[in-house]
Amino acid sequence: MSLKQRIFDYVQRKQEERNVRFPHFDQPLKIMLIYESDVLERNDSIKSIRQDLLRRQMDVTMWGFVEKKEILTLILPQSRILGLNDYNLLGKPRDYVVNDLKAEHYDLLIDLTTQPLLPLRYLAMLTDADFKVGLNLGEGVHDMLISLPDFTPEQGEQAELEASWLYDQMMQYITTIKSND
């Protein structure tokens, strides 16, 4: 196990207990969307997901991560894109990132991460949200996990396709659970 992973596990154990509250889409919600960005920051599937949430009258905040952040001007201005410079050598987000992340409270965190990227795992863990949903990548930071029995690492490289499919699965489960309440 790497030092960065050990530090993440330690930070995760030290997190305060959260009061988990299931979201109900019959009222406007404040939603945090976390995703893997591409180098060119096109993120077409993320744009369509944002449009769907806006159509549902949700307040959407989006944070992405790209390892090689080369573009300073964002093509998706409603999103904050983090790069490796926003994290220290041990893999933890810098203080200004943590402060900005914790400055807002969200009703729902939708984590569209399709592979275990430590920077996005930190974002998911540190976001102040009543309910967190994401793909089951084994880190235990979400309240509801989507498991894919035939998920392979090769599929994770197709982040745009996977993000939209994963979002559809999450929304289907959340709305199904709500209708059974």
C-alpha positions in Angstrom: 0.0 0.0 0.0 1.4 3.4 -1.0 2.1 6.2 1.5 -0.6 8.4 -0.2 -3.2 5.6 0.2 -2.2 5.2 3.9 -2.6 8.9 4.5 -6.1 8.8 2.7 -7.2 5.9 4.9 -6.0 7.8 8.0 -7.8 11.0 7.1 -10.9 8.9 6.3 -10.9 7.3 9.7 -10.6 10.8 11.4 -13.7 12.2 9.6 -16.6 13.1 11.8 -19.7 11.0 11.8 -22.2 12.4 9.3 -26.0 12.6 9.7 -27.0 10.8 6.5 -30.3 12.0 5.0 -31.8 10.5 1.8 -32.6 13.1 -0.9 -36.2 13.5 -2.2 -36.5 15.0 -5.7 -39.9 16.5 -5.0 -38.1 19.7 -3.8 -35.2 21.6 -5.3 -31.9 20.2 -4.1 -28.4 21.6 -3.9 -26.2 19.0 -5.7 -22.4 18.6 -5.9 -21.2 16.8 -9.0 -17.7 15.3 -9.0 -16.2 13.9 -12.2 -13.0 13.0 -14.2 -12.3 15.8 -16.7 -10.5 15.3 -19.9 -7.4 17.2 -20.9 -9.3 19.4 -23.3 -12.1 19.9 -20.8 -14.8 19.1 -23.3 -16.9 17.0 -20.9 -19.9 16.6 -23.2 -21.6 14.0 -21.0 -21.1 16.2 -17.9 -22.8 19.1 -19.7 -25.8 16.9 -20.6 -25.9 15.7 -17.0 -25.9 19.3 -15.7 -28.7 20.2 -18.1 -30.8 17.3 -16.8 -30.3 18.4 -13.2 -31.1 22.0 -14.1 -34.3 20.7 -15.9 -35.2 19.1 -12.6 -34.7 22.5 -11.0 -31.6 21.6 -9.0 -28.8 23.9 -7.9 -25.7 22.3 -9.4 -22.1 22.8 -8.5 -19.5 20.8 -10.4 -15.9 20.0 -9.6 -13.7 18.0 -11.9 -10.1 16.8 -11.9 -7.6 16.3 -14.7 -4.0 15.2 -14.1 -2.4 17.4 -16.8 -4.2 20.7 -16.4 -2.9 22.7 -19.3 -5.8 25.0 -20.2 -6.4 28.0 -18.0 -9.7 29.0 -19.6 -12.5 26.7 -18.9 -14.8 25.6 -21.6 -17.3 24.5 -19.0 -17.4 27.7 -16.9 -19.9 26.4 -14.4 -17.3 23.9 -13.2 -14.1 24.1 -11.2 -11.4 21.9 -12.6 -8.6 20.9 -10.3 -5.1 19.6 -11.3 -2.1 18.1 -9.6 -1.0 21.6 -8.4 -4.1 21.7 -6.2 -2.8 18.8 -4.2 0.3 18.5 -2.1 3.1 15.9 -2.5 1.3 13.5 -0.2 -1.8 13.6 -2.4 -4.0 15.7 0.0 -5.9 18.7 -1.3 -4.3 22.0 -0.5 -6.0 24.1 2.3 -7.7 26.5 -0.1 -9.3 23.6 -1.9 -10.6 22.1 1.3 -11.8 25.5 2.6 -13.7 26.1 -0.7 -15.1 22.6 -0.7 -16.4 22.8 2.9 -17.8 26.3 2.5 -21.0 24.9 1.0 -23.4 22.3 2.2 -25.1 20.0 -0.3 -28.1 17.8 -0.2 -26.6 15.3 -2.6 -23.2 14.4 -3.9 -23.1 12.6 -7.2 -19.7 11.1 -7.7 -19.2 10.1 -11.4 -15.7 8.8 -10.9 -15.2 5.6 -12.8 -11.7 4.7 -11.5 -10.1 5.1 -8.1 -8.4 8.4 -8.5 -7.1 9.6 -5.1 -7.8 13.4 -5.8 -11.4 12.7 -6.5 -11.7 10.3 -3.6 -10.6 13.2 -1.4 -13.3 15.5 -2.9 -16.0 12.9 -2.3 -14.9 12.3 1.3 -14.5 16.0 2.2 -17.7 17.3 0.6 -20.3 18.3 3.2 -23.3 16.5 1.8 -26.4 14.8 3.4 -26.2 11.9 1.0 -23.4 10.7 -1.2 -23.7 8.3 -4.2 -21.0 6.8 -6.3 -19.5 3.8 -8.0 -18.3 1.0 -5.7 -14.6 1.4 -6.0 -13.9 0.0 -2.5 -13.1 3.2 -0.6 -16.3 3.5 1.5 -16.9 7.2 1.3 -20.4 7.0 -0.2 -23.8 6.2 1.4 -25.1 4.5 -1.7 -22.8 2.4 -4.0 -23.5 1.4 -7.5 -21.9 -2.0 -8.2 -21.1 -3.3 -11.7 -20.4 -7.0 -11.8 -18.8 -6.8 -15.2 -16.9 -3.5 -14.7 -13.3 -3.7 -15.9 -10.5 -1.1 -15.7 -10.6 -0.8 -19.5 -14.1 0.6 -19.3 -12.9 3.3 -16.9 -10.9 4.9 -19.7 -14.1 5.7 -21.5 -15.0 8.3 -18.9 -17.6 10.2 -21.0 -19.6 7.1 -21.8 -19.3 5.8 -18.3 -20.2 9.0 -16.6 -23.5 9.4 -18.4 -24.3 5.7 -17.9 -23.4 5.8 -14.3 -25.5 9.0 -13.8 -28.5 7.2 -15.3 -28.0 4.2 -13.0 -27.7 6.5 -9.9 -30.9 8.5 -10.8 -32.8 5.3 -11.5 -31.9 3.8 -8.1 -32.5 7.1 -6.2 -35.9 7.6 -7.8 -36.9 3.9 -7.3 -36.0 4.0 -3.6 -37.9 7.2 -3.2 -41.0 5.8 -4.8 -40.9 2.8 -2.4 -40.8 5.1 0.7 
